Amino acid sequence: AIDHGADAVYVGFRDQTNARAFPGLNFSEADLRAGIRYAHARGRQVYVALNTYPGPAHFGDWQAAVDRAATLGVDAIICADMGVLDYAARTHPTLPRHLSVQGSATTHAALRYYRERFGIARAVLPRVLSIQQVERLCEQDVVPIEVFAFGSLCIMVEGRCQLSSYVTGASPNRHGVCSPAKFVRWEEGPGGQRSVRLNDRLIDRFEAGEPAGYPTVCKGRYDVAGNVFHALEEPTSLNTLELLPRLAAAGVVALKIEGRQRGQAYVAAVTRTWRAALDRFAARPDGWSPDPQWQRELARHAEGHQTTLAPYHRSWQRGLKCACRSDPCSISGRVN
């Protein structure tokens, strides 16, 4: 990521304090120390995600993780839980604290609360907000705003999803994993067909040669009134490249690229593409438009090889007309 132009990298420890606690994923302490040295030697930053919610019996593990991050000399921690934020603010006041997307802060009142109580230096907005909502939050200028620019989508407000815990009993917000690997079972069928089950519940079935991503409840195919389709969400990736001028004009300070649980080819290609786009925009903001080759490259690494603006673009929010006689119209309460 650093070699291909990232200004900062976010990582996690090998435990349930981060929301990608898959076996074999994340950094050992030795690797993380080496990575931090590598980043700092090149003028880049490293953030540690401590973005899950501890139970009362294990809160000490999250406190220890905050202490480890501070000792390692990371540039910020990304937290969701108020208790973790409070501990970090009291114990390591000079360590910058970013509010995680898992904190689900979608209003300026929420952002103000986190700033006043825990001194957050930045907030990552959930991916369910429209571009108009992002602009309105930036206008309030409560805290610097970071948004997701590219990567997997979540149909729920982050930090509030219960789908995985409903099927497996393990919550991504508490256990650090959506669709834990121990509950996933692949079955071979006739003609190369593959079925995937999550805790014995059929999630999807793929024909021979059909691409298959990591199984999650929200992106499975289900039988609804005799029709089998992606009833909740299709496998697709968020891509906000065409919104770059608007996000910059709004005052967004950082763009987050989802890079964990991904291969080196994905990280290199996606980072390199966004670096090129940002550099060209910085040099010539007037008349900037995304290069078609950039979009093709991003689509190659997207889920289902397709991308979307998702909630950033909601055509029904562009204007609201009502059949009343006053002009302009003021709408409050119920709309029938």
C-alpha positions as CSV (number, residue, x, y, z in Angstrom):
1,A,0.0,0.0,0.0
2,I,2.8,2.4,0.9
3,D,4.9,1.6,-2.2
4,H,1.9,2.4,-4.4
5,G,0.9,5.7,-2.9
6,A,-1.1,5.4,0.4
7,D,-0.6,8.2,2.8
8,A,-1.7,6.0,5.7
9,V,-2.4,2.4,6.4
10,Y,-4.9,0.9,8.9
11,V,-4.2,-2.5,10.5
12,G,-5.4,-4.7,13.3
13,F,-3.9,-6.9,16.0
14,R,-4.4,-10.7,15.9
15,D,-7.3,-10.8,18.3
16,Q,-11.0,-9.8,18.6
17,T,-10.2,-6.1,19.2
18,N,-10.6,-5.5,15.4
19,A,-13.4,-6.3,13.0
20,R,-11.3,-8.5,10.8
21,A,-10.3,-11.1,13.3
22,F,-10.0,-14.1,10.9
23,P,-7.4,-16.8,11.6
24,G,-4.1,-16.1,9.9
25,L,-5.0,-12.5,9.2
26,N,-3.5,-9.3,10.8
27,F,-0.1,-8.5,12.2
28,S,2.2,-10.1,14.7
29,E,3.9,-7.6,16.9
30,A,7.2,-8.1,15.2
31,D,5.7,-7.6,11.7
32,L,3.8,-4.5,12.9
33,R,6.9,-3.0,14.4
34,A,8.7,-3.5,11.0
35,G,5.7,-2.1,9.1
36,I,5.5,1.0,11.3
37,R,9.3,1.6,10.8
38,Y,8.8,1.2,7.0
39,A,5.9,3.6,6.9
40,H,7.5,6.3,9.1
41,A,10.8,6.1,7.2
42,R,8.8,7.2,4.1
43,G,6.7,9.9,5.9
44,R,3.5,7.8,6.0
45,Q,1.3,6.9,8.9
46,V,-0.1,3.8,10.5
47,Y,-3.5,3.5,12.3
48,V,-4.6,0.6,14.5
49,A,-8.2,-0.4,14.3
50,L,-9.6,-1.3,17.8
51,N,-13.1,-1.1,16.4
52,T,-15.1,-3.8,18.1
53,Y,-17.2,-3.7,21.3
54,P,-15.8,-5.5,24.4
55,G,-17.9,-7.3,26.8
56,P,-17.6,-6.4,30.5
57,A,-15.6,-9.6,31.3
58,H,-13.0,-8.8,28.6
59,F,-12.6,-5.1,28.7
60,G,-9.1,-5.5,29.9
61,D,-8.1,-7.0,26.6
62,W,-9.2,-3.8,24.8
63,Q,-7.3,-1.6,27.4
64,A,-4.2,-3.7,26.8
65,A,-4.6,-3.2,23.0
66,V,-4.8,0.6,23.4
67,D,-1.6,0.4,25.5
68,R,0.1,-1.8,22.9
69,A,-0.8,0.7,20.1
70,A,0.6,3.6,22.1
71,T,3.8,1.7,22.9
72,L,4.3,0.8,19.3
73,G,4.1,4.5,18.3
74,V,1.2,4.3,15.9
75,D,-0.2,7.6,14.6
76,A,-3.8,7.0,15.7
77,I,-6.2,4.4,16.9
78,I,-9.6,3.8,15.3
79,C,-12.3,3.0,18.0
80,A,-16.0,2.5,18.2
81,D,-16.7,1.7,21.8
82,M,-17.2,4.7,24.2
83,G,-15.4,2.8,27.0
84,V,-12.4,2.2,24.9
85,L,-12.3,5.8,23.7
86,D,-12.6,7.0,27.3
87,Y,-9.8,4.8,28.4
88,A,-7.6,6.0,25.6
89,A,-8.4,9.6,26.2
90,R,-7.5,9.3,29.9
91,T,-4.5,7.1,29.7
92,H,-2.9,8.2,26.4
93,P,-4.2,11.7,25.8
94,T,-1.6,12.5,23.1
95,L,-2.5,9.5,21.0
96,P,-5.0,10.7,18.3
97,R,-8.4,8.9,18.4
98,H,-10.5,8.4,15.3
99,L,-14.1,7.4,15.6
100,S,-14.6,4.2,13.6
101,V,-17.3,3.6,11.1
102,Q,-18.5,1.0,13.6
103,G,-19.5,3.9,15.9
104,S,-22.4,4.6,13.5
105,A,-22.2,8.4,13.9
106,T,-24.5,9.8,11.2
107,T,-25.5,13.2,12.7
108,H,-23.6,16.3,13.7
109,A,-25.0,15.9,17.3
110,A,-23.4,12.5,17.5
111,L,-20.1,13.8,16.2
112,R,-20.1,16.7,18.6
113,Y,-20.8,14.3,21.5
114,Y,-17.8,12.2,20.6
115,R,-15.6,15.2,20.2
116,E,-16.6,16.8,23.4
117,R,-16.5,13.7,25.5
118,F,-13.5,11.8,24.0
119,G,-11.6,14.4,22.0
120,I,-11.8,12.5,18.6
121,A,-9.6,13.9,15.9
122,R,-11.5,12.4,13.0
123,A,-14.7,10.5,12.3
124,V,-15.2,7.8,9.6
125,L,-18.8,8.0,8.3
126,P,-21.0,4.9,7.7
127,R,-21.5,3.9,4.1
128,V,-25.2,4.3,4.2
129,L,-25.2,8.1,3.8
130,S,-25.9,9.9,0.6
131,I,-23.5,12.5,-0.8
132,Q,-25.9,15.2,0.3
133,Q,-25.8,14.0,3.9
134,V,-22.0,13.8,3.8
135,E,-22.0,17.4,2.6
136,R,-24.3,18.6,5.3
137,L,-22.1,16.9,8.0
138,C,-19.0,18.5,6.6
139,E,-20.7,21.9,6.6
140,Q,-21.2,21.6,10.4
141,D,-17.4,21.4,10.7
142,V,-17.6,19.4,14.0
143,V,-14.6,17.2,13.3
144,P,-12.5,16.3,10.2
145,I,-14.5,13.7,8.1
146,E,-13.2,10.5,6.5
147,V,-15.3,8.5,4.1
148,F,-15.1,5.1,2.4
149,A,-14.0,5.6,-1.2
150,F,-13.6,2.0,-2.6
151,G,-14.3,-1.5,-1.3
152,S,-17.0,-3.9,-0.1
153,L,-20.4,-2.6,0.9
154,C,-22.4,-3.2,4.0
155,I,-26.2,-2.8,3.6
156,M,-26.6,-2.1,7.3
157,V,-25.4,1.0,9.3
158,E,-22.0,-0.3,10.4
159,G,-22.0,-1.2,14.1
160,R,-25.7,-2.1,14.1
161,C,-25.8,-5.3,11.9
162,Q,-27.2,-8.4,13.5
163,L,-27.3,-10.7,10.5
164,S,-24.2,-12.7,11.2
165,S,-25.0,-13.1,14.9
166,Y,-28.6,-14.2,14.0
167,V,-27.2,-17.1,11.8
168,T,-24.1,-18.0,13.7
169,G,-24.4,-16.6,17.2
170,A,-21.2,-14.7,16.7
171,S,-21.5,-11.0,16.3
172,P,-19.0,-9.1,14.1
173,N,-19.3,-6.2,16.5
174,R,-18.3,-8.3,19.5
175,H,-16.3,-11.2,18.0
176,G,-14.6,-9.3,15.2
177,V,-15.8,-11.5,12.3
178,C,-18.7,-11.4,10.0
179,S,-19.4,-15.1,8.9
180,P,-16.7,-16.7,11.1
181,A,-14.7,-19.3,9.1
182,K,-15.5,-22.1,11.5
183,F,-19.2,-21.8,10.4
184,V,-18.5,-21.9,6.7
185,R,-18.9,-25.2,4.7
186,W,-18.4,-25.6,1.0
187,E,-20.0,-28.6,-0.7
188,E,-19.2,-30.0,-4.2
189,G,-22.2,-30.9,-6.4
190,P,-22.8,-32.4,-9.8
191,G,-21.0,-30.9,-12.7
192,G,-18.7,-28.7,-10.6
193,Q,-21.5,-27.0,-8.8
194,R,-20.6,-25.6,-5.4
195,S,-22.9,-24.8,-2.5
196,V,-21.9,-22.8,0.6
197,R,-23.5,-23.1,4.0
198,L,-23.2,-20.9,7.0
199,N,-23.9,-22.8,10.2
200,D,-25.8,-25.4,8.1
201,R,-28.0,-22.8,6.4
202,L,-27.7,-22.6,2.6
203,I,-26.4,-19.2,1.7
204,D,-25.6,-19.6,-2.0
205,R,-25.0,-22.0,-4.9
206,F,-22.5,-21.4,-7.7
207,E,-22.3,-23.0,-11.1
208,A,-19.0,-24.4,-12.3
209,G,-16.6,-21.5,-13.1
210,E,-18.9,-18.9,-11.5
211,P,-16.9,-16.5,-9.3
212,A,-17.6,-16.9,-5.6
213,G,-16.6,-14.4,-2.9
214,Y,-16.5,-14.9,0.8
215,P,-20.0,-15.9,2.0
216,T,-21.9,-13.4,4.0
217,V,-25.6,-13.5,4.8
218,C,-26.4,-10.2,3.2
219,K,-24.9,-11.2,-0.2
220,G,-26.4,-14.7,-0.5
221,R,-29.1,-15.7,-3.0
222,Y,-32.4,-16.8,-1.6
223,D,-35.7,-18.2,-2.7
224,V,-38.3,-15.5,-2.4
225,A,-41.8,-16.5,-3.7
226,G,-40.2,-18.9,-6.1
227,N,-37.6,-16.6,-7.4
228,V,-33.9,-17.1,-6.5
229,F,-31.9,-13.9,-6.4
230,H,-29.7,-11.6,-4.3
231,A,-32.7,-10.5,-2.1
232,L,-30.6,-8.2,0.1
233,E,-27.6,-7.1,-1.8
234,E,-25.6,-8.1,-4.9
235,P,-21.9,-8.7,-4.7
236,T,-20.5,-5.3,-5.8
237,S,-18.0,-2.7,-4.6
238,L,-18.4,0.9,-3.7
239,N,-16.5,3.2,-6.1
240,T,-16.7,6.9,-5.5
241,L,-14.1,7.9,-8.0
242,E,-16.4,10.1,-10.0
243,L,-17.4,12.0,-6.8
244,L,-13.9,13.0,-6.0
245,P,-14.4,16.7,-6.9
246,R,-17.6,16.9,-4.9
247,L,-16.0,15.2,-1.9
248,A,-13.1,17.5,-2.0
249,A,-15.4,20.6,-2.3
250,A,-17.3,19.3,0.7
251,G,-14.2,19.3,2.8
252,V,-13.7,15.5,3.3
253,V,-10.1,15.1,4.6
254,A,-9.4,11.4,3.9
255,L,-10.6,8.7,1.6
256,K,-10.6,5.1,3.0
257,I,-9.9,2.2,0.7
258,E,-10.9,-1.2,2.1
259,G,-7.7,-3.2,1.9
260,R,-7.8,-5.8,4.7
261,Q,-8.7,-9.4,3.9
262,R,-7.4,-8.6,0.4
263,G,-4.5,-9.8,-1.7
264,Q,-1.4,-7.9,-2.6
265,A,-2.5,-7.5,-6.3
266,Y,-5.8,-5.8,-5.1
267,V,-4.0,-3.5,-2.6
268,A,-1.3,-2.5,-5.2
269,A,-3.7,-1.9,-8.1
270,V,-6.4,0.0,-6.2
271,T,-4.0,2.2,-4.3
272,R,-2.0,3.0,-7.4
273,T,-5.2,4.0,-9.3
274,W,-6.5,6.2,-6.5
275,R,-3.1,7.8,-6.1
276,A,-3.0,8.7,-9.8
277,A,-6.5,10.1,-9.6
278,L,-5.8,12.2,-6.5
279,D,-2.5,13.6,-7.9
280,R,-4.2,14.6,-11.2
281,F,-7.0,16.3,-9.3
282,A,-4.6,18.2,-7.1
283,A,-2.6,19.4,-10.2
284,R,-5.7,20.3,-12.3
285,P,-8.9,20.4,-10.3
286,D,-10.8,22.3,-13.0
287,G,-12.3,20.1,-15.6
288,W,-11.1,16.9,-13.8
289,S,-12.9,13.7,-14.8
290,P,-12.0,10.0,-14.1
291,D,-9.9,8.3,-16.6
292,P,-11.8,5.3,-18.2
293,Q,-8.7,3.1,-17.6
294,W,-8.9,3.9,-13.9
295,Q,-12.5,2.7,-13.8
296,R,-11.7,-0.5,-15.7
297,E,-8.9,-1.2,-13.3
298,L,-11.1,-0.7,-10.3
299,A,-13.8,-2.8,-11.8
300,R,-11.4,-5.7,-12.3
301,H,-10.8,-5.8,-8.5
302,A,-14.4,-5.2,-7.4
303,E,-16.7,-7.8,-6.0
304,G,-18.7,-9.4,-8.8
305,H,-16.5,-7.2,-11.1
306,Q,-19.0,-4.4,-10.8
307,T,-19.1,-1.1,-8.9
308,T,-21.7,1.2,-7.6
309,L,-22.1,4.6,-6.0
310,A,-24.6,2.8,-3.6
311,P,-26.2,5.1,-1.1
312,Y,-24.0,8.0,-2.1
313,H,-26.3,8.4,-5.1
314,R,-30.0,8.5,-4.3
315,S,-32.0,10.1,-7.1
316,W,-35.1,10.5,-4.8
317,Q,-33.1,12.9,-2.6
318,R,-32.4,15.4,-5.4
319,G,-35.7,17.1,-4.9
320,L,-39.0,16.7,-3.2
321,K,-42.2,18.0,-4.7
322,C,-45.5,18.2,-2.9
323,A,-49.0,19.1,-4.1
324,C,-49.6,22.1,-1.9
325,R,-50.2,25.7,-2.8
326,S,-47.4,27.4,-0.8
327,D,-44.1,28.1,-2.5
328,P,-41.6,27.5,-1.1
329,C,-43.0,24.5,0.8
330,S,-42.1,23.6,4.3
331,I,-42.7,19.9,5.1
332,S,-42.7,18.5,8.6
333,G,-44.3,15.5,10.4
334,R,-45.9,12.8,8.3
335,V,-46.1,12.8,4.5
336,N,-49.0,10.8,3.3
